[in-house]
Amino acid sequence: MVKRPGTPSRARGTSKLPKSAFAYPSKRKYPINTKARARNALSRAAQRGTFGSVSHVRRRVLKRYPSLRKTKRRKASRRRR
């Protein structure tokens, strides 16, 4: 099924969410009411040809879920053969 531009989200339960549960409340785009949906919003916003900007969605997600902030990871040591 191809999503047509301008059609409302058909995801289960998003039509009942308040506007504050979206990264773009006026357009009701990118629901961020759960951590899973927030992670999904970040990845969808990063895809080419999608609505909005990644930085805006990232700001909204991190404001709501600060624990999703990336931490610096140490590089895994490579074993030589």
C-alpha positions as CSV (number, residue, x, y, z in Angstrom):
1,M,0.0,0.0,0.0
2,V,1.5,3.3,-1.0
3,K,0.9,6.3,1.3
4,R,-0.5,9.3,-0.5
5,P,0.8,12.7,0.6
6,G,-1.5,14.6,2.9
7,T,-3.4,11.6,4.2
8,P,-3.7,11.1,7.9
9,S,-1.7,8.4,9.7
10,R,-3.4,5.0,9.7
11,A,-1.2,3.5,12.4
12,R,-3.2,1.8,15.2
13,G,-4.1,4.3,17.9
14,T,-2.5,7.5,16.5
15,S,-5.8,9.1,15.6
16,K,-6.7,9.2,19.3
17,L,-3.4,10.8,20.4
18,P,-3.2,14.4,21.5
19,K,-1.3,16.8,19.2
20,S,1.4,17.0,21.8
21,A,2.4,13.4,21.1
22,F,3.7,14.2,17.7
23,A,7.0,15.8,16.6
24,Y,5.0,17.9,14.1
25,P,1.8,18.6,16.0
26,S,0.1,20.7,13.4
27,K,0.6,18.0,10.7
28,R,0.3,15.1,13.2
29,K,3.5,13.6,11.8
30,Y,6.0,11.3,13.6
31,P,4.2,10.1,16.8
32,I,6.5,10.1,19.8
33,N,4.2,8.9,22.6
34,T,6.3,5.8,23.3
35,K,10.1,5.1,23.2
36,A,9.6,2.7,20.3
37,R,7.7,5.2,18.3
38,A,10.2,7.9,19.1
39,R,13.1,5.7,17.8
40,N,11.0,5.0,14.7
41,A,10.4,8.7,14.2
42,L,14.1,9.4,14.3
43,S,14.9,6.7,11.7
44,R,12.0,7.7,9.4
45,A,12.9,11.4,9.5
46,A,16.4,10.5,8.5
47,Q,15.2,8.7,5.4
48,R,15.3,10.5,2.0
49,G,12.2,12.2,0.7
50,T,10.3,12.3,4.0
51,F,8.5,15.2,5.6
52,G,10.3,17.6,7.9
53,S,13.8,17.9,9.2
54,V,15.8,15.4,11.2
55,S,17.1,18.0,13.6
56,H,13.6,19.1,14.5
57,V,12.4,15.5,15.2
58,R,15.6,14.8,17.1
59,R,15.1,17.9,19.4
60,R,11.5,16.9,20.1
61,V,12.4,13.2,20.8
62,L,15.3,14.1,23.1
63,K,13.2,16.6,25.0
64,R,10.7,13.9,25.7
65,Y,13.1,11.0,26.1
66,P,16.6,12.2,27.3
67,S,17.6,8.6,27.7
68,L,17.7,8.1,24.0
69,R,20.7,10.4,23.7
70,K,23.6,8.6,22.1
71,T,26.6,8.1,24.3
72,K,30.2,7.7,23.1
73,R,31.1,4.1,22.6
74,R,34.5,2.7,22.8
75,K,35.7,1.0,19.6
76,A,35.9,-2.7,19.8
77,S,39.4,-4.0,19.7
78,R,40.2,-5.9,16.6
79,R,42.1,-9.1,16.8
80,R,44.8,-9.7,14.3
81,R,45.0,-13.0,12.6
